[in-house]
Amino acid sequence: MTVRPLRVLAWGAAFALGVAPAAHAQDAGDAVFLGRRAAERCRRGEYERGLDLYRQAVEHGAGAHELGGMALCELHVARWTAAEAHFVAALAQGDARWLTRHRASLEAGLSEARSHIARLLLTGGVDGAEVRVGDTPLRLPMTEPLVLEPGTVVVEVRAPGHRAWRRSVDLRGGETTREAVSLEREVVFEVAPSAPPSVTCVPGFVLRAGQCWPTGEAATRRGSPVWRSTGWAALSLAVLAGGVAIGLGVDGASTESAYLERCGGAGAPASCIQDRTSTQASLDDRATLVNAFVAVAGVGAAVALTALLVDRTSSRGRYVAVAPGGVRIAW
């Protein structure tokens, strides 16, 4: 089985860290003692338990070898950001002799962790602008780079009064990508309301409600009183005749209903035979009258309509009305 050189270095460093001198550590609260137990757990593959012990060691003031061992253990569970931070902290310790022996292993582990980490730093833009990278919201300006996984991310920046800025950014592991944000102001065009078109009337016409209407002699009503009187009289006659026809029809229907109620059964008296003849004659006479009054009403309505139309045509003034919507002609 082939093992990556980095893993070999990591296990070598973890073993060296695990067997480092205890420096007279006698109780479980000592950082060195906890670090040694944590290294043993990591060698067995119990990474989570080992990391718990390393965290206890850090709380008790762990040194470079505990921080380095914790970072190496974090590589196995893909906690790249935490591993990077602990590698950097271990390399910053002042124990020169221990760092001399294990610097190569720590630097290799640091490179491995950083290869899985990408950083994004946005510059420019507008202070307070809302930034969204994937599901991560933040605001400008950015004081520190945003830690992300390598790959392509969509960055969107929005600010009031500006157009949205949107980019797809490729992030590489171990690198800090800087992207300049340029927000353009939104331009609002205000359109002034247009003035209504002016209307000019020819002589003899006056402007009213946007239209030209005839004035003076041109607007004088020239209808005929004869046609108007004839129309109204014919209309009155038509209404009267129609009312009489309706009344006679209702009365005839009532008479017929009364006869049928009295003589319509099987045991009708003998007198119903004579009543039938007189009732039928009465109904025939009323029907004749109804037809006559209906005819009179129809003729009256026709005469009234004709007279009123003639009066309307002769009385309407002839004019040409010019308005914004077009030309109106009455003739």
C-alpha positions in Angstrom: 0.0 0.0 0.0 1.4 3.4 -1.0 1.2 6.2 1.7 1.6 9.8 0.8 4.8 11.4 2.0 2.8 14.0 3.9 1.0 11.3 5.9 4.3 9.6 6.7 5.6 12.9 8.0 2.3 13.5 9.9 2.5 10.2 11.7 6.2 10.6 12.4 5.5 14.0 14.0 2.5 12.7 15.9 4.7 9.9 17.3 7.5 12.2 18.2 5.0 14.5 19.9 3.4 11.6 21.8 6.7 10.4 23.2 8.1 13.8 24.1 9.4 14.2 27.6 6.6 14.7 30.1 8.6 17.5 31.8 7.6 16.2 35.2 3.9 16.1 34.4 2.2 14.2 37.2 -1.5 15.2 37.1 -4.2 14.9 34.4 -4.5 18.7 34.2 -1.0 19.2 32.9 -0.9 20.3 29.2 2.0 18.0 28.2 0.4 15.0 29.8 -2.9 15.7 28.0 -1.0 16.2 24.7 0.7 12.8 25.1 -2.7 11.1 25.7 -4.2 13.0 22.7 -1.4 11.9 20.4 -2.0 8.3 21.4 -5.7 8.6 20.6 -4.9 10.0 17.2 -2.5 7.2 16.4 -5.3 4.7 17.1 -7.7 6.6 14.7 -9.8 8.0 17.5 -9.5 11.5 16.1 -12.5 13.1 17.8 -11.4 11.9 21.3 -7.8 12.9 20.6 -9.0 16.4 19.6 -11.0 16.7 22.8 -7.9 16.0 24.8 -5.9 18.5 22.7 -8.4 21.2 23.4 -8.0 20.5 27.1 -4.3 20.8 26.7 -4.7 24.1 24.9 -6.8 25.4 27.8 -4.0 24.5 30.2 -1.4 26.4 28.1 -0.2 24.0 25.5 3.1 24.5 23.8 4.2 24.1 20.2 4.3 20.3 20.2 0.7 20.1 21.5 -0.5 22.7 18.9 1.3 20.9 16.1 0.0 17.5 17.2 -3.6 18.9 17.3 -3.2 20.4 13.8 -1.9 17.1 12.4 -4.9 15.3 13.9 -7.3 17.8 12.4 -5.9 17.1 8.9 -7.4 13.6 9.2 -10.9 14.9 9.8 -10.6 17.6 7.0 -10.8 20.6 9.4 -8.6 22.6 7.2 -9.2 26.1 8.7 -8.6 24.9 12.3 -5.5 22.9 11.2 -4.1 26.0 9.5 -4.6 28.1 12.6 -2.9 25.6 14.9 0.0 25.0 12.5 0.6 28.8 12.3 0.4 29.0 16.2 2.8 26.1 16.6 5.4 27.6 14.2 5.2 30.9 16.0 6.2 29.4 19.4 9.7 30.2 20.7 10.9 26.7 21.4 13.7 26.8 18.8 15.1 23.3 19.5 11.7 21.5 19.2 10.8 23.5 16.1 14.1 22.6 14.5 13.3 18.9 14.7 9.7 19.2 13.5 9.5 22.3 11.4 9.5 20.4 8.1 6.6 18.2 9.2 4.6 21.2 10.4 5.3 23.2 7.3 4.2 20.3 5.1 1.0 20.0 7.1 0.4 23.7 6.8 0.7 23.5 3.0 -1.7 20.6 3.0 -4.3 22.5 5.0 -4.0 25.6 2.9 -4.4 23.7 -0.3 -8.0 23.1 0.8 -8.7 26.7 1.8 -9.5 29.6 -0.5 -9.9 33.2 0.6 -11.9 36.0 -1.0 -11.4 39.7 -0.4 -13.7 42.3 -1.9 -12.5 45.9 -2.4 -14.2 49.1 -3.4 -18.0 49.3 -3.6 -20.0 51.4 -1.2 -19.8 51.3 2.6 -22.7 49.3 4.1 -23.4 47.5 0.8 -24.9 44.1 1.3 -22.7 41.2 0.1 -23.9 37.7 -0.4 -21.5 34.9 -1.3 -23.6 31.7 -1.6 -25.6 31.6 1.6 -23.1 33.8 3.5 -24.3 37.4 4.1 -22.0 40.3 5.1 -21.4 44.0 4.4 -18.7 46.2 2.9 -16.0 47.1 3.7 -14.4 43.7 4.4 -11.6 43.9 7.0 -10.5 40.3 6.5 -10.8 37.8 3.7 -13.7 35.5 3.7 -12.6 31.8 4.1 -14.3 29.5 1.6 -13.7 26.2 -0.2 -11.9 26.2 -3.5 -14.2 26.4 -6.5 -16.5 28.8 -8.3 -18.8 31.0 -6.2 -21.3 33.6 -7.1 -20.8 37.0 -5.5 -23.7 39.6 -5.4 -23.4 43.1 -4.0 -26.4 45.4 -3.5 -26.7 49.0 -2.2 -29.6 51.4 -2.2 -29.6 53.7 -5.3 -27.1 51.5 -7.1 -27.4 48.7 -9.6 -26.7 45.2 -8.3 -23.2 43.9 -8.9 -22.9 40.2 -9.7 -19.9 38.1 -10.6 -18.8 34.4 -10.7 -15.4 34.1 -9.1 -13.0 31.2 -9.3 -11.2 30.5 -6.0 -8.0 28.5 -5.8 -6.8 26.7 -2.7 -4.0 28.3 -0.9 -4.6 31.7 -2.5 -6.4 34.9 -1.6 -8.5 36.2 -4.5 -9.1 39.9 -4.6 -12.1 41.2 -6.5 -12.8 44.9 -7.1 -16.5 45.9 -6.7 -17.8 48.6 -8.9 -21.4 49.8 -8.2 -23.1 52.0 -10.7 -25.7 54.5 -9.6 -29.2 54.1 -10.9 -30.3 56.9 -13.2 -33.9 58.0 -12.8 -35.4 59.8 -15.8 -38.3 62.2 -14.9 -40.7 62.8 -17.8 -42.6 66.1 -17.5 -46.3 65.8 -18.4 -47.0 67.1 -21.9 -49.3 70.1 -22.3 -52.7 69.4 -23.9 -52.9 70.5 -27.6 -54.3 73.9 -28.2 -57.6 74.2 -30.0 -58.4 77.2 -32.2 -62.0 77.8 -33.2 -63.1 79.4 -36.5 -65.2 82.6 -36.4 -68.7 81.9 -35.2 -67.7 79.1 -32.8 -66.6 79.2 -29.1 -64.3 76.7 -27.2 -66.2 74.7 -24.6 -64.7 71.6 -22.8 -62.1 71.3 -25.5 -64.5 71.5 -28.4 -65.7 74.2 -30.7 -69.4 74.9 -30.5 -71.5 77.4 -32.7 -72.5 80.7 -31.1 -75.0 83.4 -31.9 -77.1 82.9 -35.0 -75.4 79.6 -35.9 -76.6 78.0 -32.6 -80.2 79.3 -32.9 -82.8 76.5 -32.7 -84.7 76.3 -36.0 -87.2 73.5 -35.1 -90.9 73.6 -36.3 -93.5 73.8 -33.6 -96.0 71.9 -35.8 -93.9 68.8 -36.0 -93.1 69.0 -32.3 -96.8 69.3 -31.3 -97.8 66.6 -33.8 -95.2 64.2 -32.4 -96.2 64.7 -28.8 -100.0 64.4 -29.6 -99.4 61.2 -31.6 -97.4 59.8 -28.8 -100.1 60.6 -26.2 -102.7 58.9 -28.4 -100.5 55.8 -28.8 -100.1 55.6 -25.0 -103.8 56.0 -24.4 -104.9 53.5 -27.1 -102.3 51.0 -25.8 -103.7 51.4 -22.3 -107.3 50.8 -23.4 -106.3 47.8 -25.4 -104.5 46.3 -22.4 -107.5 47.0 -20.2 -110.0 45.3 -22.6 -107.7 42.3 -23.0 -107.4 41.9 -19.2 -111.2 42.2 -18.8 -111.9 39.6 -21.6 -109.5 37.2 -20.0 -111.3 37.7 -16.6 -114.7 37.0 -18.3 -113.5 33.8 -19.9 -111.9 32.6 -16.7 -115.2 33.2 -14.8 -117.2 31.2 -17.4 -114.8 28.3 -17.4 -114.9 28.2 -13.6 -118.7 28.1 -13.6 -119.3 25.8 -16.6 -116.1 23.9 -17.2 -116.9 20.8 -15.2 -118.8 17.6 -16.3 -121.9 18.5 -14.2 -122.4 22.0 -15.7 -126.1 23.3 -15.7 -128.1 23.6 -18.8 -128.0 27.3 -18.6 -124.3 27.2 -19.4 -125.1 26.4 -23.1 -126.9 29.8 -23.5 -124.2 31.5 -21.5 -121.5 30.1 -23.7 -123.1 31.8 -26.8 -123.4 35.2 -25.1 -119.9 34.9 -23.5 -118.3 34.0 -26.8 -120.0 37.0 -28.6 -118.8 39.3 -25.8 -115.3 38.0 -26.1 -115.4 38.4 -29.9 -116.5 42.0 -29.6 -113.8 42.8 -27.1 -111.2 41.2 -29.3 -112.3 43.4 -32.2 -111.9 46.5 -30.0 -108.5 45.4 -28.7 -107.2 44.9 -32.2 -108.6 48.3 -33.2 -106.9 50.1 -30.2 -103.7 48.2 -30.9 -103.7 49.4 -34.5 -104.4 53.0 -33.3 -101.5 52.8 -30.8 -99.2 51.5 -33.5 -100.1 54.2 -35.9 -99.8 56.9 -33.2 -96.3 55.6 -32.2 -95.2 55.6 -35.8 -96.5 59.2 -36.3 -94.9 60.4 -33.1 -91.5 58.9 -33.9 -91.5 60.4 -37.4 -92.6 63.8 -36.2 -90.0 63.9 -33.4 -87.2 62.8 -35.8 -88.2 65.4 -38.3 -88.2 68.1 -35.6 -84.8 66.9 -34.3 -83.3 67.0 -37.7 -84.6 70.4 -38.6 -83.8 71.9 -35.2 -80.2 70.7 -34.9 -77.6 73.3 -35.7 -75.1 72.5 -38.4 -71.5 72.9 -37.1 -68.0 71.5 -37.2 -66.5 70.9 -33.7 -62.7 70.6 -33.6 -61.3 68.8 -30.5 -58.0 67.1 -29.5 -59.7 63.7 -30.2 -60.6 64.7 -33.8 -63.2 66.6 -35.8 -67.0 66.3 -35.0 -69.5 67.2 -37.7 -73.2 67.7 -37.1 -75.4 68.2 -40.1 
